[in-house]
C-alpha cells in the first residue's frame, strides 16, 4: 500500500522556516505533482518524505506506517521508497546493471534473483542492450531510464521524483514524460513528482499541489487549478493567469455571475457560494480574450485596448496591449497568426471567459 499522509509538517533550517503546516493526503497509486517557484520548499518536502531530513513537527505516514513524527525518524533505507534525482545519482564506476542491482545486493538478494530482477527492469525501460555500459557513456535520457529501472527493480510502492527532467532538452523531456506515465501504469506505484514546470505537472499528475513560501495553497486537479483558483497567488501563477479587479458582481445562478470589467458588461464563472459584491478580483488567461468582430453592435461587452506588441509564435500571435483608465492595465491575448494587427492599433476585445476569485472565507469554507 502506497498511500501517503502528511499532517501538520513543519521544517526549519536555523531561524528560517522552510515548511509551514504542510498537510497532504495522497491515495495509493495516485500520481501527484508538487508545483511551485524555486525556493518555495518543494524539494525540502520531498527530502522529508524520503527521510533525508528530520522534520521539526508533524507526522508522515506511508502505507499506514509511521515514517516521521514526534521523537521518531525512520531511516531512508528502511522506508521502502524509491527516489529519482535530478542528477540521476548513479555510481560512475559501476555498469548500468550494477547500478540497478546495487540496492538488491544491499538487501541480501541472491545473485540469481538479482540478475532476473535487473534484466526484467532494464527490459521495461528499453535499456537491456546497454546493461554493461557505464553512466558516462549514456545520454541524459538514458541515465534517467536507469534511475527508473532501479526503482522498478526494488519494487518500491512509493516513488519520489525531484525535478527529473530539469537537465534535459525540450524534445527529450517529452519522451521521458511518456516514460514516467508508462512507468506509473506498469507499477501502480504512488508517484510524488517535484517540478517548477507547469506543463510537466499538468501532463502527468492526477492532482497538483501548488506551494508558495513553504505552504500548500491549493491541492486540486489540473483543470480546477487552471479554471477555479482559490486565491490570487494560484490564479497568477497557473497558465499565465491575469488577475484584475471587477465591479458590481451579481450572481445569477448555475455558477455564473454578471460583472463589469474595464467598463464592459461580462458574464463570469463563480463559486456556488458567491455573493453580491461591489468589487472582486477575477482571473483569466490569454486565450480568454478575443477581438470583438462587431464592436458597434455589442458595445456593452467590448473593452477598448491599444496594441503595444505582437509577436509571431507559429500558430498564433502573442499580442500585448493596454486597456482601462489611462491605458494602465496590461493585457495579453493569443489570436490567429494571420490576424492583421500591429503595434499602435486600437482594437476592441471581449472577455470570453473568466473566474471570480472567492473571498478567503469562501475559499477555505
C-alpha positions, 0 to 999 in steps of 0.5 A: 500500500502506497498511500501517503499522509502528511499532517501538520509538517513543519521544517526549519533550517536555523531561524528560517522556516522552510515548511509551514503546516504542510498537510497532504493526503495522497491515495495509493497509486495516485500520481501527484505533482508538487508545483511551485517557484524555486525556493518555495520548499518543494524539494525540502518536502520531498527530502522529508518524505524520503527521510533525508531530513528530520522534520521539526513537527508533524507526522508522515505516514506511508502505507499506514506506517509511521515514517516521521513524527514526534521523537521518531525518524525512520531511516531512508533505507528502511522506508521502502521508497524509491527516489529519482534525482535530478542528477540521476545519482548513479555510481560512475564506476559501476555498469548500468546493471550494477547500478540497478542491482546495487540496492538488491545486493544491499538487501541480501538478494541472491545473485540469481534473483538479482540478475532476473530482477535487473534484466526484467527492469532494464527490459521495461525501460528499453535499456537491456542492450546497454546493461554493461555500459557505464553512466558516462557513456549514456545520454541524459535520457538514458541515465534517467531510464536507469534511475527508473529501472532501479526503482522498478527493480526494488519494487518500491510502492512509493516513488519520489521524483525531484525535478527529473527532467530539469537537465534535459532538452525540450524534445527529450523531456517529452519522451521521458514524460511518456516514460514516467506515465508508462512507468506509473501504469506498469507499477501502480506505484504512488508517484510524488513528482517535484517540478517548477514546470507547469506543463510537466505537472499538468501532463502527468499528475492526477492532482497538483499541489501548488506551494508558495513560501513553504505552504500548500495553497491549493491541492486540486486537479489540473483543470480546477487549478487552471479554471477555479483558483482559490486565491490570487497567488494560484490564479497568477501563477497557473497558465499565465493567469491575469488577475484584475479587479471587477465591479458590481458582481451579481450572481445569477445562478448555475455558477455564473455571475454578471460583472463589469470589467474595464467598463464592459458588461461580462458574464463570469464563472463563480463559486456556488457560494458567491455573493453580491459584491461591489468589487472582486478580483477575477482571473483569466488567461490569454486565450480568454480574450478575443477581438470583438468582430462587431464592436458597434453592435455589442458595445456593452461587452467590448473593452477598448485596448491599444496594441503595444506588441505582437509577436509571431509564435507559429500558430498564433500571435502573442499580442500585448496591449493596454486597456482601462483608465489611462491605458494602465492595465496590461493585457495579453491575448493569443489570436490567429497568426494571420490576424492583421494587427500591429503595434499602435492599433486600437482594437476592441476585445471581449472577455470570453471567459473568466473566474471570480476569485472567492473571498478567503472565507469562501475559499477555505469554507 
